[in-house]
Structures are given as structure tokens and as C-alpha cells.
Amino acid sequence: MDANTILKDRTALITGASGGLGAAIAKELASQGCRLFLTGRDRQRLAATGDAVRIIAPSVHEHVADLANAASLEAMVGHALETIGPIDILVNCAGIFPVQPLEQCTMEEYDQCLAVNVRAPFYLIRQFAPLMAKRGWGRVVNIGSSSAYSGFRDTAIYCASKHALLGLSRSLFHELKGQGVRVYCLSPGSIQTEMGRHVPGQRFETFLRPDEVARYLAFIITFDAELISEEVRLNRVIVQ
Ligand SMILES: NC(=O)c1ccc[n+]([C@@H]2O[C@H](COP(=O)([O-])OP(=O)(O)OC[C@H]3O[C@@H](n4cnc5c(N)ncnc54)[C@H](OP(=O)(O)O)[C@@H]3O)[C@@H](O)[C@H]2O)c1
């Protein structure tokens, strides 16, 4: 199939669409002709993404959900299947980034971070990937981080969650590729989003632009023959 049209009319579910990177991914996939189901927790920010995307492509649904809440997650899956049908492209982009030294970390923050950054992606893949496999085509993109590969101080919980997400992705990459479902872990360095503002000790202006990361994501998922990316690390030119 032609790489320029391969994403046309595909259904895509994007978590974290109310955030900086999720909104950029939504715009990029809309521009390539995808039909979108966008989720986020903040109603207003999610609606703002929906409005921006609708200018590009009309088929956009928004759904407010708390990914740390099992019932909310389950309801979201049901609503997605009802409104746009089986999902072709799942982008696990939502994430939280607790920054504090070990002695200030609480078990509640640990549970919340692992729930959003790892449990929810696993649950969504568990729900949607078998349906993708049945149809013989699917893409799952997990948004990792440089913290999936290195340990940085004051972010032990986040680093643990992103290492776990990378491990999950690596395993499912092998398990699902033979069924037409390609699993990617896309790991950017710091990005110019709200979360990026909380990265300690680095210059925001040197960070990656969310639209560039989104463009890269769309590019790697269009390969449909022998070539398959497993995991991709996106770094900054200037690290300061
Ligand atoms: N920014 C960086 O420097 C950077 C670097 C590497 C990787 N990443 C990864 O990139 C992804 C996107 O982050 P971003 O930079 O776009 O940050 P962001 O602007 O802060 O967006 C984070 C998103 O996650 C959503 N979220 C958080 N907790 C949630 C929950 N309980 N239920 C549902 N949604 C929840 C937020 O929803 P609401 O806003 O609606 O609450 C928001 O849409 C994350 O996985 C992050 O770890 C970011």
C-alpha cells in the first residue's frame, strides 16, 4: 500500500490528547486522514484539541476519562468501540511526571504514576490489539522517554514507569508483529509542553517541538512491508 495514503480513514485512539504532545499527534494523524477518538482528563483542554483538529478533519470524537480509574478506563473503551468501531491505531501518550527526591515520594504517587504510565497502556493494548490482529492490521505506539533508558535524579517513579513501558513494548513487539500488529516505543527527550516545563535544570528552548515528534510518529507507522521500527529514541541537538 502507498505510504502516503496508508493512514487514510484509519481509526486512531489517542490518550493524553489534552496535552501538548497528544494534541500535536492528533493534528498530524488528522492531516493524514485518520478518524480520531481523543481522550484526556481535562474537559476544556480536550475540547480545545478537538476544535483545533476539526479544522483539519471532521471525524473527531472526544471522551473525558481518568486513566488511573479502572471503571473510567473500561467505559472509555466501550464508548470508543461504539462511536468509531475497532481501533486501527492506538497511541498511548498520556503520562504523568512526578519530580521529587525519594524521601518526598509517596506510595499514592507511585501507584498513580504506574497506573497512568503503564497499567492504562497495557489495558488498552489488551483490549484493542486482539481486534487489530483479527483484522490483520494495527499500530500501537507507546510514548516512552529518555527516562526509559537512563536514570535521572529526583524522578525515580517516572523512570521506573518508562522502563516498564519499554519492556512491555519490547515484549509485545515480538508477540504481535506476526499478526499484523506493529508495536513501537517512541522515546523522545525533553519536549516543549507543559510537562517539559517541569524538567529540572534544562533550557526549555532547546527541547524538541511536539509537532516534529508527531510528524516522526506518523512517518514510522506508515511502513507496511518488511521494514519495521521497534523502538526509536529522539534526541535534542543541544542538550543544556
Ligand atoms: N514533555 C516532555 O519533556 C516529555 C519527554 C519525554 C516523554 N514525554 C512523554 O510524552 C507524553 C505526553 O506528555 P506531554 O509532554 O504532552 O505532557 P502534558 O502536556 O503534561 O500532557 C500529559 C497528558 O497526560 C494526560 N493525563 C495525565 N494523567 C491522566 C489521567 N489520570 N487520566 C487521563 N489522562 C491523564 C493529561 O491529561 P489532562 O491534561 O487532561 O489532565 C495530558 O493530556 C507522556 O507520556 C510523557 O511522559 C514527555
Ligand as a Chemical Component Dictionary entry (heavy atoms), coordinates in Angstrom:
data_LIG
# 
_chem_comp.id                   LIG 
_chem_comp.type                 NON-POLYMER 
_chem_comp.pdbx_formal_charge   0 
_chem_comp.three_letter_code    LIG 
# 
loop_
_chem_comp_atom.comp_id 
_chem_comp_atom.atom_id 
_chem_comp_atom.alt_atom_id 
_chem_comp_atom.type_symbol 
_chem_comp_atom.charge 
_chem_comp_atom.model_Cartn_x 
_chem_comp_atom.model_Cartn_y 
_chem_comp_atom.model_Cartn_z 
_chem_comp_atom.pdbx_ordinal 
LIG N1  N1  N 0  7.362  16.790 27.892 1  
LIG C1  C1  C 0  8.477  16.091 27.927 2  
LIG O1  O1  O 0  9.567  16.636 28.168 3  
LIG C2  C2  C 0  8.445  14.621 27.631 4  
LIG C3  C3  C 0  9.651  13.973 27.322 5  
LIG C4  C4  C 0  9.626  12.628 27.022 6  
LIG C5  C5  C 0  8.433  11.924 27.036 7  
LIG N2  N2  N 1  7.282  12.583 27.359 8  
LIG C6  C6  C 0  6.044  11.794 27.379 9  
LIG O2  O2  O 0  5.168  12.338 26.425 10 
LIG C7  C7  C 0  3.822  12.047 26.800 11 
LIG C8  C8  C 0  2.979  13.296 26.648 12 
LIG O3  O3  O 0  3.405  14.269 27.576 13 
LIG P1  P1  P 0  3.311  15.841 27.280 14 
LIG O4  O4  O 0  4.692  16.332 27.170 15 
LIG O5  O5  O -1 2.334  16.087 26.192 16 
LIG O6  O6  O 0  2.742  16.351 28.671 17 
LIG P2  P2  P 0  1.422  17.147 29.053 18 
LIG O7  O7  O 0  1.217  18.294 28.148 19 
LIG O8  O8  O 0  1.539  17.392 30.512 20 
LIG O9  O9  O 0  0.265  16.074 28.776 21 
LIG C9  C9  C 0  0.070  14.957 29.596 22 
LIG C10 C10 C 0  -1.225 14.292 29.197 23 
LIG O10 O10 O 0  -1.476 13.137 30.029 24 
LIG C11 C11 C 0  -2.819 13.220 30.483 25 
LIG N3  N3  N 0  -3.036 12.570 31.773 26 
LIG C12 C12 C 0  -2.299 12.662 32.897 27 
LIG N4  N4  N 0  -2.887 11.954 33.889 28 
LIG C13 C13 C 0  -4.014 11.420 33.366 29 
LIG C14 C14 C 0  -5.058 10.602 33.896 30 
LIG N5  N5  N 0  -5.072 10.189 35.182 31 
LIG N6  N6  N 0  -6.061 10.239 33.077 32 
LIG C15 C15 C 0  -6.086 10.661 31.789 33 
LIG N7  N7  N 0  -5.136 11.426 31.226 34 
LIG C16 C16 C 0  -4.114 11.807 32.025 35 
LIG C17 C17 C 0  -3.076 14.720 30.636 36 
LIG O11 O11 O 0  -4.464 14.923 30.702 37 
LIG P3  P3  P 0  -5.084 16.281 31.357 38 
LIG O12 O12 O 0  -4.184 17.416 30.965 39 
LIG O13 O13 O 0  -6.415 16.351 30.702 40 
LIG O14 O14 O 0  -5.118 16.064 32.823 41 
LIG C18 C18 C 0  -2.431 15.227 29.351 42 
LIG O15 O15 O 0  -3.298 15.059 28.261 43 
LIG C19 C19 C 0  3.896  11.472 28.207 44 
LIG O16 O16 O 0  3.781  10.074 28.177 45 
LIG C20 C20 C 0  5.281  11.871 28.675 46 
LIG O17 O17 O 0  5.781  11.002 29.669 47 
LIG C21 C21 C 0  7.253  13.911 27.633 48 
# 
loop_
_chem_comp_bond.comp_id 
_chem_comp_bond.atom_id_1 
_chem_comp_bond.atom_id_2 
_chem_comp_bond.value_order 
_chem_comp_bond.pdbx_ordinal 
LIG N1  C1  SING 1  
LIG C1  O1  DOUB 2  
LIG C1  C2  SING 3  
LIG C2  C3  SING 4  
LIG C2  C21 DOUB 5  
LIG C3  C4  DOUB 6  
LIG C4  C5  SING 7  
LIG C5  N2  DOUB 8  
LIG N2  C6  SING 9  
LIG N2  C21 SING 10 
LIG C6  O2  SING 11 
LIG C6  C20 SING 12 
LIG O2  C7  SING 13 
LIG C7  C8  SING 14 
LIG C7  C19 SING 15 
LIG C8  O3  SING 16 
LIG O3  P1  SING 17 
LIG P1  O4  DOUB 18 
LIG P1  O5  SING 19 
LIG P1  O6  SING 20 
LIG O6  P2  SING 21 
LIG P2  O7  DOUB 22 
LIG P2  O8  SING 23 
LIG P2  O9  SING 24 
LIG O9  C9  SING 25 
LIG C9  C10 SING 26 
LIG C10 O10 SING 27 
LIG C10 C18 SING 28 
LIG O10 C11 SING 29 
LIG C11 N3  SING 30 
LIG C11 C17 SING 31 
LIG N3  C12 SING 32 
LIG N3  C16 SING 33 
LIG C12 N4  DOUB 34 
LIG N4  C13 SING 35 
LIG C13 C14 SING 36 
LIG C13 C16 DOUB 37 
LIG C14 N5  SING 38 
LIG C14 N6  DOUB 39 
LIG N6  C15 SING 40 
LIG C15 N7  DOUB 41 
LIG N7  C16 SING 42 
LIG C17 O11 SING 43 
LIG C17 C18 SING 44 
LIG O11 P3  SING 45 
LIG P3  O12 DOUB 46 
LIG P3  O13 SING 47 
LIG P3  O14 SING 48 
LIG C18 O15 SING 49 
LIG C19 O16 SING 50 
LIG C19 C20 SING 51 
LIG C20 O17 SING 52 
# 
